[in-house]
Amino acid sequence: MSRDPDDVESERRTLISEFLPLFYDKGWVAGTGGGICAVLDDRTMLMAPTGVHKERVAPGDLFVVDRDGRVVRPPQNATLRLTECGAVFCAVVNRRKAGSVMHSHALSAVLAGDLAEGKDRIVIRDLEMLKGIQGGTNADHHAVPVIENTAREPELVGRILDALDRPEFGKAACVLVRNHGAYIWGDDLWDAKRHAEVYHFLFEAVVARTRVGGSLR
Ligand SMILES: [Zn+2]
């Protein structure tokens, strides 16, 4: 029996409001940056507001938008504005069939992007944590695309779609944006949370290894 859509929406609103303080505590959405979305059905999804303290976003503060990012139902609080990440979230959801996407401004994501040094990717290997990526093994040479930043977040969409369409990035559930952060996704909210934890660990690991004289091979 399929679940009542209102129950599904209520559950996902609550989960987002529970996840954002966890992300904030890790430094992933500090300074009102970053964001998150969760698919509700094949037409709509929930998105967080922009420019607000992410650790205090309440279940009722989320927007319901369609799969093209148009607002279907705004939150009651009319001062809230929709996340700037909306166009990118829609691109990842529609192209990768993701159920949830989070956007991180973590320092580790910025520093990991620096390791690309002009190339279009970093390749992560020799870490047990690679098993935490869907379909991953600790023998993988895991390629994560790195794209250049743009002045405004919606302008990233073309670059992200280019990366998502490339077969060598088929296993990646993350795109790094140079000098900015990362978009990380999963099949549902829990899967996106797991991938966010795994990728941030991997970012910290490759940055730390480089600092102690190793190299990103
Ligand atoms: Zn951002």
py3Dmol code that shows the C-alpha trace and the ligand (Angstrom):
import py3Dmol

protein = """\
ATOM      1  CA  MET A   1       0.000   0.000   0.000  1.00  0.00           C
ATOM      2  CA  SER A   2       1.450   3.383  -0.954  1.00  0.00           C
ATOM      3  CA  ARG A   3       1.868   5.871   1.849  1.00  0.00           C
ATOM      4  CA  ASP A   4      -0.208   8.981   2.359  1.00  0.00           C
ATOM      5  CA  PRO A   5       1.618  11.792   0.483  1.00  0.00           C
ATOM      6  CA  ASP A   6       1.031  14.155   3.409  1.00  0.00           C
ATOM      7  CA  ASP A   7       2.836  11.733   5.732  1.00  0.00           C
ATOM      8  CA  VAL A   8       5.750  11.446   3.290  1.00  0.00           C
ATOM      9  CA  GLU A   9       6.016  15.231   3.001  1.00  0.00           C
ATOM     10  CA  SER A  10       5.803  15.725   6.752  1.00  0.00           C
ATOM     11  CA  GLU A  11       8.481  13.086   7.369  1.00  0.00           C
ATOM     12  CA  ARG A  12      10.860  14.624   4.812  1.00  0.00           C
ATOM     13  CA  ARG A  13      10.308  18.144   6.145  1.00  0.00           C
ATOM     14  CA  THR A  14      11.222  16.906   9.615  1.00  0.00           C
ATOM     15  CA  LEU A  15      14.290  15.024   8.371  1.00  0.00           C
ATOM     16  CA  ILE A  16      15.627  18.102   6.548  1.00  0.00           C
ATOM     17  CA  SER A  17      15.186  20.235   9.667  1.00  0.00           C
ATOM     18  CA  GLU A  18      17.029  17.541  11.661  1.00  0.00           C
ATOM     19  CA  PHE A  19      19.859  17.137   9.139  1.00  0.00           C
ATOM     20  CA  LEU A  20      20.678  20.842   8.672  1.00  0.00           C
ATOM     21  CA  PRO A  21      21.865  21.381  12.301  1.00  0.00           C
ATOM     22  CA  LEU A  22      24.061  18.283  11.933  1.00  0.00           C
ATOM     23  CA  PHE A  23      25.526  19.693   8.712  1.00  0.00           C
ATOM     24  CA  TYR A  24      25.979  23.073  10.406  1.00  0.00           C
ATOM     25  CA  ASP A  25      27.892  21.507  13.301  1.00  0.00           C
ATOM     26  CA  LYS A  26      30.301  19.959  10.791  1.00  0.00           C
ATOM     27  CA  GLY A  27      30.917  23.331   9.097  1.00  0.00           C
ATOM     28  CA  TRP A  28      29.238  22.320   5.846  1.00  0.00           C
ATOM     29  CA  VAL A  29      26.508  25.016   5.817  1.00  0.00           C
ATOM     30  CA  ALA A  30      28.057  27.812   7.915  1.00  0.00           C
ATOM     31  CA  GLY A  31      27.470  31.506   7.254  1.00  0.00           C
ATOM     32  CA  THR A  32      23.944  30.782   5.915  1.00  0.00           C
ATOM     33  CA  GLY A  33      25.535  28.997   2.918  1.00  0.00           C
ATOM     34  CA  GLY A  34      24.809  25.564   1.500  1.00  0.00           C
ATOM     35  CA  GLY A  35      21.431  23.897   1.231  1.00  0.00           C
ATOM     36  CA  ILE A  36      19.427  20.746   0.663  1.00  0.00           C
ATOM     37  CA  CYS A  37      16.494  19.379  -1.325  1.00  0.00           C
ATOM     38  CA  ALA A  38      14.411  16.187  -1.174  1.00  0.00           C
ATOM     39  CA  VAL A  39      12.163  14.734  -3.854  1.00  0.00           C
ATOM     40  CA  LEU A  40       8.518  14.205  -2.825  1.00  0.00           C
ATOM     41  CA  ASP A  41       7.128  12.520  -5.970  1.00  0.00           C
ATOM     42  CA  ASP A  42       7.716  12.542  -9.724  1.00  0.00           C
ATOM     43  CA  ARG A  43       6.516  16.172  -9.948  1.00  0.00           C
ATOM     44  CA  THR A  44       7.593  17.972  -6.785  1.00  0.00           C
ATOM     45  CA  MET A  45      10.377  18.353  -4.245  1.00  0.00           C
ATOM     46  CA  LEU A  46      11.184  20.232  -1.044  1.00  0.00           C
ATOM     47  CA  MET A  47      13.882  22.911  -1.006  1.00  0.00           C
ATOM     48  CA  ALA A  48      15.442  24.904   1.808  1.00  0.00           C
ATOM     49  CA  PRO A  49      15.334  28.723   1.850  1.00  0.00           C
ATOM     50  CA  THR A  50      18.402  30.871   1.137  1.00  0.00           C
ATOM     51  CA  GLY A  51      20.156  33.460   3.302  1.00  0.00           C
ATOM     52  CA  VAL A  52      18.958  32.040   6.603  1.00  0.00           C
ATOM     53  CA  HIS A  53      20.825  30.363   9.431  1.00  0.00           C
ATOM     54  CA  LYS A  54      20.625  26.778   8.205  1.00  0.00           C
ATOM     55  CA  GLU A  55      20.763  25.272  11.704  1.00  0.00           C
ATOM     56  CA  ARG A  56      17.437  26.959  12.514  1.00  0.00           C
ATOM     57  CA  VAL A  57      15.392  25.987   9.422  1.00  0.00           C
ATOM     58  CA  ALA A  58      12.066  24.594  10.661  1.00  0.00           C
ATOM     59  CA  PRO A  59       9.958  21.946   8.836  1.00  0.00           C
ATOM     60  CA  GLY A  60       7.499  24.690   7.837  1.00  0.00           C
ATOM     61  CA  ASP A  61      10.219  26.888   6.305  1.00  0.00           C
ATOM     62  CA  LEU A  62      10.674  24.693   3.202  1.00  0.00           C
ATOM     63  CA  PHE A  63       9.410  25.430  -0.319  1.00  0.00           C
ATOM     64  CA  VAL A  64       7.562  22.886  -2.436  1.00  0.00           C
ATOM     65  CA  VAL A  65       8.819  23.318  -6.009  1.00  0.00           C
ATOM     66  CA  ASP A  66       8.250  21.473  -9.267  1.00  0.00           C
ATOM     67  CA  ARG A  67      10.977  19.552 -11.090  1.00  0.00           C
ATOM     68  CA  ASP A  68      11.922  22.708 -12.987  1.00  0.00           C
ATOM     69  CA  GLY A  69      12.398  24.669  -9.767  1.00  0.00           C
ATOM     70  CA  ARG A  70       9.176  26.722  -9.933  1.00  0.00           C
ATOM     71  CA  VAL A  71       7.513  27.329  -6.572  1.00  0.00           C
ATOM     72  CA  VAL A  72       4.341  25.275  -6.117  1.00  0.00           C
ATOM     73  CA  ARG A  73       3.775  26.064  -2.434  1.00  0.00           C
ATOM     74  CA  PRO A  74       5.852  28.656  -0.516  1.00  0.00           C
ATOM     75  CA  PRO A  75       6.308  28.535   3.257  1.00  0.00           C
ATOM     76  CA  GLN A  76       3.912  30.606   5.376  1.00  0.00           C
ATOM     77  CA  ASN A  77       6.756  32.928   6.355  1.00  0.00           C
ATOM     78  CA  ALA A  78       6.661  35.283   3.358  1.00  0.00           C
ATOM     79  CA  THR A  79      10.097  36.754   4.125  1.00  0.00           C
ATOM     80  CA  LEU A  80      11.803  33.499   3.127  1.00  0.00           C
ATOM     81  CA  ARG A  81      13.387  33.259  -0.331  1.00  0.00           C
ATOM     82  CA  LEU A  82      14.047  30.089  -2.299  1.00  0.00           C
ATOM     83  CA  THR A  83      17.590  28.701  -2.338  1.00  0.00           C
ATOM     84  CA  GLU A  84      19.913  29.912  -5.116  1.00  0.00           C
ATOM     85  CA  CYS A  85      20.854  26.243  -5.589  1.00  0.00           C
ATOM     86  CA  GLY A  86      17.417  25.402  -7.009  1.00  0.00           C
ATOM     87  CA  ALA A  87      18.490  25.121 -10.649  1.00  0.00           C
ATOM     88  CA  VAL A  88      21.474  22.931  -9.755  1.00  0.00           C
ATOM     89  CA  PHE A  89      19.364  20.727  -7.479  1.00  0.00           C
ATOM     90  CA  CYS A  90      16.833  20.227 -10.301  1.00  0.00           C
ATOM     91  CA  ALA A  91      19.615  19.364 -12.765  1.00  0.00           C
ATOM     92  CA  VAL A  92      21.057  16.663 -10.484  1.00  0.00           C
ATOM     93  CA  VAL A  93      17.628  15.253  -9.545  1.00  0.00           C
ATOM     94  CA  ASN A  94      16.482  15.069 -13.165  1.00  0.00           C
ATOM     95  CA  ARG A  95      19.743  13.831 -14.694  1.00  0.00           C
ATOM     96  CA  ARG A  96      20.843  11.367 -11.975  1.00  0.00           C
ATOM     97  CA  LYS A  97      17.410  10.448 -10.598  1.00  0.00           C
ATOM     98  CA  ALA A  98      18.642  11.528  -7.165  1.00  0.00           C
ATOM     99  CA  GLY A  99      16.114  11.606  -4.312  1.00  0.00           C
ATOM    100  CA  SER A 100      18.031  14.233  -2.375  1.00  0.00           C
ATOM    101  CA  VAL A 101      20.910  16.653  -3.018  1.00  0.00           C
ATOM    102  CA  MET A 102      22.875  18.615  -0.428  1.00  0.00           C
ATOM    103  CA  HIS A 103      25.133  21.586  -1.116  1.00  0.00           C
ATOM    104  CA  SER A 104      28.220  22.067   1.067  1.00  0.00           C
ATOM    105  CA  HIS A 105      30.457  25.083   1.584  1.00  0.00           C
ATOM    106  CA  ALA A 106      32.905  23.004   3.659  1.00  0.00           C
ATOM    107  CA  LEU A 107      36.535  24.104   3.747  1.00  0.00           C
ATOM    108  CA  SER A 108      37.590  20.503   3.037  1.00  0.00           C
ATOM    109  CA  ALA A 109      35.586  20.551  -0.219  1.00  0.00           C
ATOM    110  CA  VAL A 110      37.252  23.816  -1.281  1.00  0.00           C
ATOM    111  CA  LEU A 111      40.732  22.472  -0.483  1.00  0.00           C
ATOM    112  CA  ALA A 112      40.010  19.145  -2.228  1.00  0.00           C
ATOM    113  CA  GLY A 113      38.963  21.096  -5.331  1.00  0.00           C
ATOM    114  CA  ASP A 114      42.338  22.904  -5.243  1.00  0.00           C
ATOM    115  CA  LEU A 115      44.071  19.525  -5.653  1.00  0.00           C
ATOM    116  CA  ALA A 116      42.742  19.293  -9.215  1.00  0.00           C
ATOM    117  CA  GLU A 117      45.333  21.966 -10.138  1.00  0.00           C
ATOM    118  CA  GLY A 118      43.789  22.914 -13.454  1.00  0.00           C
ATOM    119  CA  LYS A 119      42.515  19.416 -14.277  1.00  0.00           C
ATOM    120  CA  ASP A 120      38.820  18.540 -14.407  1.00  0.00           C
ATOM    121  CA  ARG A 121      38.845  15.974 -11.584  1.00  0.00           C
ATOM    122  CA  ILE A 122      40.436  14.540  -8.494  1.00  0.00           C
ATOM    123  CA  VAL A 123      40.902  10.786  -8.222  1.00  0.00           C
ATOM    124  CA  ILE A 124      40.531   9.276  -4.749  1.00  0.00           C
ATOM    125  CA  ARG A 125      42.046   5.851  -3.981  1.00  0.00           C
ATOM    126  CA  ASP A 126      43.451   3.638  -1.213  1.00  0.00           C
ATOM    127  CA  LEU A 127      40.799   4.428   1.380  1.00  0.00           C
ATOM    128  CA  GLU A 128      38.398   1.996   3.061  1.00  0.00           C
ATOM    129  CA  MET A 129      35.789   4.762   3.210  1.00  0.00           C
ATOM    130  CA  LEU A 130      35.322   4.449  -0.596  1.00  0.00           C
ATOM    131  CA  LYS A 131      33.018   1.528   0.273  1.00  0.00           C
ATOM    132  CA  GLY A 132      30.572   4.092   1.628  1.00  0.00           C
ATOM    133  CA  ILE A 133      29.821   5.311  -1.885  1.00  0.00           C
ATOM    134  CA  GLN A 134      27.019   3.395  -3.566  1.00  0.00           C
ATOM    135  CA  GLY A 135      28.611   0.577  -5.612  1.00  0.00           C
ATOM    136  CA  GLY A 136      32.068   1.497  -4.309  1.00  0.00           C
ATOM    137  CA  THR A 137      34.969  -0.741  -3.236  1.00  0.00           C
ATOM    138  CA  ASN A 138      38.232   0.081  -1.480  1.00  0.00           C
ATOM    139  CA  ALA A 139      40.098  -0.823  -4.693  1.00  0.00           C
ATOM    140  CA  ASP A 140      38.388   1.943  -6.672  1.00  0.00           C
ATOM    141  CA  HIS A 141      40.146   4.866  -8.290  1.00  0.00           C
ATOM    142  CA  HIS A 142      37.171   7.149  -7.693  1.00  0.00           C
ATOM    143  CA  ALA A 143      37.004  10.116 -10.065  1.00  0.00           C
ATOM    144  CA  VAL A 144      35.179  13.199  -8.756  1.00  0.00           C
ATOM    145  CA  PRO A 145      34.552  15.996 -11.297  1.00  0.00           C
ATOM    146  CA  VAL A 146      35.839  19.469 -10.441  1.00  0.00           C
ATOM    147  CA  ILE A 147      34.210  22.401 -12.245  1.00  0.00           C
ATOM    148  CA  GLU A 148      35.040  26.104 -12.233  1.00  0.00           C
ATOM    149  CA  ASN A 149      32.937  28.429 -10.104  1.00  0.00           C
ATOM    150  CA  THR A 150      30.602  31.064 -11.568  1.00  0.00           C
ATOM    151  CA  ALA A 151      29.383  34.421 -10.261  1.00  0.00           C
ATOM    152  CA  ARG A 152      25.879  33.085  -9.562  1.00  0.00           C
ATOM    153  CA  GLU A 153      24.881  29.579  -8.505  1.00  0.00           C
ATOM    154  CA  PRO A 154      22.308  28.939 -11.306  1.00  0.00           C
ATOM    155  CA  GLU A 155      25.078  29.555 -13.880  1.00  0.00           C
ATOM    156  CA  LEU A 156      26.750  26.341 -12.690  1.00  0.00           C
ATOM    157  CA  VAL A 157      24.050  24.184 -14.265  1.00  0.00           C
ATOM    158  CA  GLY A 158      25.625  23.787 -17.719  1.00  0.00           C
ATOM    159  CA  ARG A 159      28.996  22.815 -16.253  1.00  0.00           C
ATOM    160  CA  ILE A 160      27.411  20.348 -13.834  1.00  0.00           C
ATOM    161  CA  LEU A 161      25.343  18.711 -16.571  1.00  0.00           C
ATOM    162  CA  ASP A 162      28.475  18.348 -18.729  1.00  0.00           C
ATOM    163  CA  ALA A 163      30.212  16.546 -15.862  1.00  0.00           C
ATOM    164  CA  LEU A 164      27.223  14.325 -15.073  1.00  0.00           C
ATOM    165  CA  ASP A 165      26.986  13.207 -18.704  1.00  0.00           C
ATOM    166  CA  ARG A 166      30.562  11.967 -18.858  1.00  0.00           C
ATOM    167  CA  PRO A 167      30.876   8.179 -18.410  1.00  0.00           C
ATOM    168  CA  GLU A 168      34.121   8.436 -16.413  1.00  0.00           C
ATOM    169  CA  PHE A 169      32.151  10.198 -13.667  1.00  0.00           C
ATOM    170  CA  GLY A 170      29.322   7.652 -13.738  1.00  0.00           C
ATOM    171  CA  LYS A 171      30.036   6.399 -10.201  1.00  0.00           C
ATOM    172  CA  ALA A 172      30.430   9.864  -8.680  1.00  0.00           C
ATOM    173  CA  ALA A 173      27.648  11.109  -6.386  1.00  0.00           C
ATOM    174  CA  CYS A 174      29.427  14.447  -6.016  1.00  0.00           C
ATOM    175  CA  VAL A 175      30.589  17.424  -8.059  1.00  0.00           C
ATOM    176  CA  LEU A 176      33.236  19.729  -6.596  1.00  0.00           C
ATOM    177  CA  VAL A 177      33.001  23.416  -7.478  1.00  0.00           C
ATOM    178  CA  ARG A 178      36.398  25.122  -7.283  1.00  0.00           C
ATOM    179  CA  ASN A 179      36.763  27.819  -4.574  1.00  0.00           C
ATOM    180  CA  HIS A 180      33.150  27.150  -3.552  1.00  0.00           C
ATOM    181  CA  GLY A 181      32.181  23.689  -2.251  1.00  0.00           C
ATOM    182  CA  ALA A 182      30.378  20.560  -3.397  1.00  0.00           C
ATOM    183  CA  TYR A 183      27.036  19.149  -4.485  1.00  0.00           C
ATOM    184  CA  ILE A 184      26.482  15.633  -3.103  1.00  0.00           C
ATOM    185  CA  TRP A 185      23.452  13.426  -3.689  1.00  0.00           C
ATOM    186  CA  GLY A 186      21.821  10.061  -3.012  1.00  0.00           C
ATOM    187  CA  ASP A 187      18.731   7.977  -3.677  1.00  0.00           C
ATOM    188  CA  ASP A 188      16.931   9.529  -0.693  1.00  0.00           C
ATOM    189  CA  LEU A 189      17.669  11.848   2.223  1.00  0.00           C
ATOM    190  CA  TRP A 190      19.458   9.187   4.266  1.00  0.00           C
ATOM    191  CA  ASP A 191      21.530   8.160   1.258  1.00  0.00           C
ATOM    192  CA  ALA A 192      22.497  11.783   0.577  1.00  0.00           C
ATOM    193  CA  LYS A 193      23.471  12.183   4.249  1.00  0.00           C
ATOM    194  CA  ARG A 194      25.655   9.060   4.097  1.00  0.00           C
ATOM    195  CA  HIS A 195      27.324  10.234   0.905  1.00  0.00           C
ATOM    196  CA  ALA A 196      27.882  13.685   2.422  1.00  0.00           C
ATOM    197  CA  GLU A 197      29.630  12.106   5.431  1.00  0.00           C
ATOM    198  CA  VAL A 198      31.693   9.782   3.212  1.00  0.00           C
ATOM    199  CA  TYR A 199      32.761  12.455   0.718  1.00  0.00           C
ATOM    200  CA  HIS A 200      33.702  14.978   3.394  1.00  0.00           C
ATOM    201  CA  PHE A 201      35.855  12.281   5.053  1.00  0.00           C
ATOM    202  CA  LEU A 202      37.479  11.572   1.673  1.00  0.00           C
ATOM    203  CA  PHE A 203      38.087  15.301   1.051  1.00  0.00           C
ATOM    204  CA  GLU A 204      39.766  15.660   4.455  1.00  0.00           C
ATOM    205  CA  ALA A 205      41.835  12.532   3.838  1.00  0.00           C
ATOM    206  CA  VAL A 206      43.198  13.572   0.433  1.00  0.00           C
ATOM    207  CA  VAL A 207      43.946  17.103   1.655  1.00  0.00           C
ATOM    208  CA  ALA A 208      45.731  15.792   4.778  1.00  0.00           C
ATOM    209  CA  ARG A 209      47.742  13.287   2.735  1.00  0.00           C
ATOM    210  CA  THR A 210      48.922  15.991   0.390  1.00  0.00           C
ATOM    211  CA  ARG A 211      49.955  18.148   3.336  1.00  0.00           C
ATOM    212  CA  VAL A 212      52.149  15.422   4.835  1.00  0.00           C
ATOM    213  CA  GLY A 213      54.052  15.045   1.594  1.00  0.00           C
ATOM    214  CA  GLY A 214      51.966  12.499  -0.207  1.00  0.00           C
ATOM    215  CA  SER A 215      50.451  13.199  -3.563  1.00  0.00           C
ATOM    216  CA  LEU A 216      47.073  12.708  -5.123  1.00  0.00           C
ATOM    217  CA  ARG A 217      47.790  10.073  -7.707  1.00  0.00           C
TER     218      ARG A 217
END
"""
ligand_1 = """\
1
ZN
Zn 27.028 27.657 -2.711
"""
view = py3Dmol.view(width=600, height=400)
view.addModel(protein, "pdb")
view.setStyle({"model": 0}, {"cartoon": {"style": "trace"}})
view.addModel(ligand_1, "xyz")
view.setStyle({"model": 1}, {"stick": {}})
view.zoomTo()
view.show()
